Amino acid sequence: MKTVLEPFRIKAVEPFRITTAAERETILAKAHHNLFLVRAEDVMIDLLTDSGTGAMSAQQWAAIMTGDESYAGCRSFYELEAVVRDLTGYRHVFPVHQGRAAERILFGCMVMPGQAVPNNAHFDTTRANVEFLGAAAVDFVAPQAADLAAAAAWKGDLDLVKLEAWLAAQPKGSVPIGLLTITNNRVGGQPVSMQNLRGVSALYRRYGIPFFLDAARFAENAWWIHRLDPEWQNVPLPKIARAMFDLADGCMISAKKDGLVNIGGLLCCNDDAVANKVKNLLILTEGFPTYGGLAGRDLAALAQGLREVLDPEYLHYREASAHYFASHLSQLGVPVVQPFGLHAVYVDARAMLPHIPVQQLPGQALACELFLQGGVRSVEIGTLMFGYTDRATGKPVVADHDLVRLCLPRRVYTQSHIDWVIESFAELMQRREHIRGLDIVEEAPLLRAFTAKLRPVQVPQGAVASRA
């Protein structure tokens, strides 16, 4: 059957305002063509991120009412700790207010200036937290990920051959920690295979490097392993997830993704010495270890979310929704990254807008036009987010790809909402050659995508630009 059947009923609704094209022109100009600076009340369909934007279940709302708000030793923490230990097997469980707090604390305890941290692909805050400490964030993207249009499996994998050669060349003690991000957000939300997880684990262990998973979307990665790997097709999803976690020494989790909550994160490990350092820094910056910057009600909602997220019916719905979205965009001729992920659909902006030079940010240009066309907010994953201005030369350094990520908030939008986005792209495809690039007017030294101010490239005299 072709209809996407959401495995839930809607018990509460949140209205949004239908804006006009003229209103959106004004809104975007006031936001300096940066969609992060647009007020949420001015967005019709918000696909900026799946982080903290999902809808909680009735059971999660019920759990909120049972939250223990005691400062130290609250019951809600111990309930969460039991759920996380069962899920991951890790002995030490630390709640934090969100994923980047886990990154900051872990790296603050383990990473020193001049060192280097390998990963399949660091996402924006992970990279920034490594570089803020004066260390290098080094990516080892699988070679099959280079071709965005190819339907190759396991594009999220880490390139083991390159990593091994790199590790062999590093001075002893210069690599304090090794990472692996599941799923790989940087390359289109692509999954990491169990075979690659095993290989990465073995390689880090051979070199005596502690191995941590960046596991914000662990459930979605487990789902793809279940779907694509014959070894795991008849294995329950919790066992697949546990097998992934068992290969590592710990994990960082932004619970705002597969924790199914609006705020929260986790930092887990087995090493007692690391845990002691984490505890001390957490107390300094987040709060007491049994609440970690969260209210007791947030801890209770997270525990329930982790119980729900590995439901196969829910994950099947996630896959069906993404497939519906990606396939309809492909039918319009929109160059969609293949294979599609689960949490988002990614559009190759360079391929869709070949007339816009990379230095003029085709990804951001497309994201802005989508907002102007349909009131849809997305996010650029490309040169604005991962490029930078070389301080020595003053010249721009561009990203490997310029993508527009269309995130699917969990349990929020229906098929008709997605149809609206598809129709908006149909309109853009009709006038894509008229879309202009953008120049950066103002930027921060780190994480510039969040606050940068931009302006449309001026049209040469005699040229025509139109949205008609």
ZAMARGU-4260 file (C-alpha; in steps of 0.2 Angstrom, whole numbers, plus 5000, padded with zeros to 4 digits):
<rodrens>
0) 5000/5000/5000 | 5006/5018/4996 | 4998/5027/5010 | 5010/5031/5025 | 5000/5025/5040
5) 5006/5034/5056 | 5006/5022/5070 | 4998/5034/5082 | 4983/5045/5085 | 4983/5064/5088
10) 4977/5070/5105 | 4982/5088/5104 | 4986/5100/5090 | 4997/5116/5089 | 4990/5128/5076
15) 5002/5138/5065 | 5000/5154/5055 | 4998/5153/5036 | 5010/5167/5030 | 5009/5175/5013
20) 5024/5176/5000 | 5026/5195/5004 | 5026/5192/5022 | 5040/5179/5020 | 5050/5191/5010
25) 5050/5203/5024 | 5053/5190/5037 | 5068/5183/5028 | 5076/5200/5025 | 5074/5204/5044
30) 5083/5188/5048 | 5098/5192/5036 | 5094/5177/5025 | 5098/5165/5040 | 5084/5153/5044
35) 5091/5151/5062 | 5086/5169/5065 | 5068/5167/5059 | 5056/5166/5073 | 5047/5149/5075
40) 5030/5158/5074 | 5034/5164/5057 | 5037/5146/5050 | 5023/5135/5043 | 5032/5119/5042
45) 5048/5117/5052 | 5061/5104/5045 | 5076/5113/5052 | 5080/5099/5064 | 5074/5083/5072
50) 5083/5088/5088 | 5071/5091/5102 | 5057/5095/5090 | 5047/5079/5091 | 5030/5075/5099
55) 5030/5065/5115 | 5018/5051/5118 | 5004/5050/5131 | 5015/5039/5141 | 5029/5051/5142
60) 5017/5065/5147 | 5010/5054/5161 | 5028/5050/5166 | 5031/5069/5168 | 5019/5070/5182
65) 5028/5057/5191 | 5045/5066/5190 | 5055/5067/5206 | 5062/5085/5208 | 5073/5082/5222
70) 5090/5090/5220 | 5101/5075/5224 | 5097/5056/5222 | 5080/5059/5214 | 5070/5043/5210
75) 5068/5048/5192 | 5087/5047/5189 | 5088/5029/5196 | 5074/5024/5184 | 5083/5032/5170
80) 5099/5024/5175 | 5091/5007/5175 | 5084/5009/5157 | 5100/5016/5150 | 5111/5002/5158
85) 5099/4989/5151 | 5100/4997/5134 | 5119/5000/5133 | 5127/4990/5146 | 5138/5004/5152
90) 5140/5005/5171 | 5142/5024/5173 | 5127/5035/5167 | 5127/5054/5167 | 5112/5064/5162
95) 5116/5081/5154 | 5105/5095/5147 | 5109/5090/5128 | 5122/5082/5117 | 5134/5096/5115
100) 5136/5096/5134 | 5141/5078/5134 | 5154/5082/5120 | 5161/5097/5130 | 5162/5087/5146
105) 5170/5071/5138 | 5182/5081/5127 | 5186/5092/5142 | 5191/5077/5152 | 5201/5068/5139
110) 5207/5080/5125 | 5222/5091/5126 | 5229/5105/5114 | 5239/5098/5099 | 5230/5081/5099
115) 5218/5074/5086 | 5201/5065/5087 | 5196/5053/5073 | 5178/5050/5067 | 5169/5044/5052
120) 5162/5062/5051 | 5161/5075/5065 | 5145/5085/5065 | 5146/5104/5068 | 5145/5105/5087
125) 5156/5090/5089 | 5169/5097/5078 | 5168/5114/5087 | 5170/5106/5104 | 5186/5097/5098
130) 5193/5112/5090 | 5189/5124/5104 | 5201/5114/5115 | 5215/5116/5102 | 5214/5099/5095
135) 5210/5093/5077 | 5194/5084/5072 | 5199/5072/5058 | 5186/5064/5047 | 5187/5047/5038
140) 5172/5046/5027 | 5169/5030/5018 | 5173/5031/4999 | 5156/5026/4994 | 5149/5042/5002
145) 5157/5053/4989 | 5144/5049/4975 | 5128/5057/4982 | 5117/5049/4969 | 5123/5031/4971
150) 5112/5020/4981 | 5127/5011/4989 | 5124/5003/5006 | 5132/5009/5022 | 5138/5026/5016
155) 5140/5031/5034 | 5154/5019/5037 | 5172/5025/5043 | 5186/5022/5030 | 5196/5009/5040
160) 5210/5008/5028 | 5214/5027/5029 | 5211/5027/5048 | 5223/5013/5050 | 5237/5021/5040
165) 5233/5038/5049 | 5234/5030/5066 | 5251/5021/5062 | 5258/5038/5058 | 5253/5047/5074
170) 5265/5050/5088 | 5261/5040/5104 | 5248/5048/5115 | 5242/5060/5102 | 5225/5052/5099
175) 5216/5052/5116 | 5199/5046/5110 | 5191/5038/5095 | 5174/5042/5089 | 5161/5034/5077
180) 5144/5044/5073 | 5129/5033/5071 | 5120/5037/5060 | 5131/5048/5050 | 5123/5065/5049
185) 5136/5074/5039 | 5134/5063/5024 | 5116/5062/5023 | 5110/5052/5038 | 5118/5037/5032
190) 5119/5021/5043 | 5135/5012/5049 | 5136/4994/5047 | 5139/4981/5061 | 5154/4975/5051
195) 5161/4993/5051 | 5157/4995/5070 | 5167/4979/5073 | 5181/4985/5062 | 5182/5002/5070
200) 5181/4994/5088 | 5195/4982/5084 | 5206/4996/5077 | 5205/5008/5091 | 5208/4994/5104
205) 5223/4988/5094 | 5230/5006/5097 | 5224/5007/5115 | 5212/5021/5111 | 5196/5023/5121
210) 5181/5021/5109 | 5165/5032/5111 | 5150/5032/5100 | 5141/5048/5095 | 5124/5039/5096
215) 5111/5052/5095 | 5102/5041/5082 | 5106/5024/5088 | 5089/5017/5086 | 5088/5022/5067
220) 5105/5014/5065 | 5099/4998/5073 | 5084/4998/5061 | 5095/4999/5046 | 5106/4985/5052
225) 5090/4975/5055 | 5083/4979/5038 | 5099/4977/5027 | 5110/4965/5036 | 5105/4946/5034
230) 5114/4942/5050 | 5102/4953/5060 | 5086/4952/5051 | 5078/4940/5064 | 5086/4949/5079
235) 5075/4960/5091 | 5080/4978/5089 | 5085/4980/5108 | 5098/4966/5105 | 5105/4975/5090
240) 5107/4991/5099 | 5115/4982/5113 | 5127/4974/5101 | 5132/4991/5094 | 5135/4998/5112
245) 5145/4983/5117 | 5158/4987/5104 | 5162/5004/5112 | 5169/5010/5129 | 5155/5023/5131
250) 5144/5035/5121 | 5137/5052/5120 | 5119/5054/5116 | 5109/5069/5112 | 5092/5062/5119
255) 5083/5076/5109 | 5084/5063/5094 | 5081/5045/5098 | 5077/5049/5116 | 5061/5056/5110
260) 5061/5071/5121 | 5063/5090/5119 | 5078/5092/5130 | 5091/5081/5137 | 5107/5070/5134
265) 5117/5056/5141 | 5136/5053/5143 | 5140/5035/5148 | 5156/5025/5150 | 5163/5010/5159
270) 5180/5017/5164 | 5180/5022/5183 | 5194/5035/5181 | 5185/5043/5166 | 5169/5043/5175
275) 5177/5051/5190 | 5183/5066/5179 | 5166/5067/5171 | 5157/5068/5187 | 5168/5082/5194
280) 5167/5092/5178 | 5148/5089/5177 | 5145/5095/5195 | 5155/5111/5190 | 5145/5115/5174
285) 5129/5105/5173 | 5123/5101/5191 | 5123/5086/5203 | 5126/5070/5194 | 5108/5063/5197
290) 5100/5077/5188 | 5114/5084/5176 | 5105/5100/5172 | 5088/5092/5169 | 5072/5093/5179
295) 5066/5076/5187 | 5051/5077/5175 | 5063/5077/5160 | 5072/5062/5167 | 5056/5053/5168
300) 5051/5057/5150 | 5068/5052/5144 | 5067/5035/5152 | 5050/5032/5144 | 5056/5038/5127
305) 5070/5026/5127 | 5058/5012/5131 | 5047/5017/5116 | 5060/5021/5102 | 5065/5003/5097
310) 5047/4999/5093 | 5048/4991/5076 | 5031/4999/5070 | 5037/5016/5075 | 5054/5014/5065
315) 5045/5006/5050 | 5034/5022/5050 | 5049/5033/5050 | 5057/5023/5035 | 5040/5024/5026
320) 5039/5043/5028 | 5056/5046/5023 | 5054/5035/5007 | 5038/5044/5002 | 5046/5061/5004
325) 5062/5056/4995 | 5054/5046/4981 | 5042/5060/4977 | 5056/5073/4976 | 5066/5062/4965
330) 5051/5060/4953 | 5051/5079/4951 | 5069/5078/4946 | 5076/5085/4963 | 5093/5078/4966
335) 5091/5068/4982 | 5105/5060/4991 | 5104/5041/4989 | 5100/5030/4998 | 5088/5041/5009
340) 5091/5041/5028 | 5078/5040/5041 | 5078/5056/5051 | 5079/5067/5035 | 5079/5069/5017
345) 5095/5078/5009 | 5095/5088/4993 | 5111/5091/4983 | 5110/5109/4981 | 5125/5110/4969
350) 5117/5098/4957 | 5100/5107/4958 | 5108/5124/4956 | 5123/5122/4946 | 5123/5140/4940
355) 5127/5146/4958 | 5146/5146/4962 | 5150/5136/4978 | 5157/5152/4986 | 5139/5159/4984
360) 5132/5146/4995 | 5120/5136/4984 | 5113/5126/4999 | 5109/5141/5009 | 5101/5149/4994
365) 5090/5134/4991 | 5085/5134/5009 | 5080/5152/5008 | 5070/5150/4992 | 5061/5135/5000
370) 5055/5146/5014 | 5050/5160/5003 | 5040/5148/4992 | 5031/5138/5005 | 5035/5144/5023
375) 5046/5128/5025 | 5062/5130/5036 | 5076/5118/5032 | 5094/5119/5035 | 5110/5120/5025
380) 5123/5106/5027 | 5137/5113/5017 | 5149/5128/5015 | 5140/5139/5027 | 5140/5126/5040
385) 5157/5117/5037 | 5166/5130/5027 | 5176/5144/5034 | 5187/5159/5030 | 5205/5156/5030
390) 5213/5168/5042 | 5230/5168/5033 | 5223/5172/5016 | 5206/5179/5019 | 5199/5167/5006
395) 5184/5155/5008 | 5186/5137/5011 | 5172/5127/5004 | 5164/5110/5010 | 5164/5094/5001
400) 5146/5095/4997 | 5132/5108/4998 | 5116/5099/5005 | 5099/5105/5011 | 5093/5094/5025
405) 5074/5092/5027 | 5072/5084/5044 | 5057/5074/5049 | 5053/5079/5067 | 5047/5063/5076
410) 5028/5060/5077 | 5024/5079/5072 | 5019/5080/5053 | 5007/5071/5043 | 5007/5065/5025
415) 4998/5081/5019 | 5012/5092/5027 | 5025/5083/5017 | 5014/5085/5001 | 5015/5103/5004
420) 5034/5103/5004 | 5034/5092/4989 | 5023/5104/4980 | 5034/5119/4985 | 5049/5110/4977
425) 5039/5107/4961 | 5037/5126/4960 | 5056/5129/4964 | 5061/5117/4950 | 5051/5127/4938
430) 5062/5143/4941 | 5078/5136/4949 | 5089/5145/4936 | 5083/5161/4943 | 5088/5158/4961
435) 5103/5169/4966 | 5117/5165/4978 | 5122/5173/4994 | 5136/5182/5001 | 5142/5182/5020
440) 5141/5199/5027 | 5145/5194/5045 | 5151/5178/5053 | 5157/5171/5070 | 5174/5162/5071
445) 5165/5145/5076 | 5148/5138/5072 | 5145/5153/5060 | 5130/5145/5052 | 5120/5149/5068
450) 5122/5168/5068 | 5129/5173/5051 | 5121/5187/5042 | 5120/5186/5023 | 5113/5195/5008
455) 5108/5190/4990 | 5122/5192/4977 | 5118/5207/4967 | 5111/5204/4949 | 5123/5211/4936
460) 5115/5225/4926 | 5104/5219/4912 | 5101/5202/4920 | 5084/5196/4926 | 5080/5187/4942
465) 5062/5182/4946 | 5051/5171/4957 | 5037/5171/4945
</rodrens>
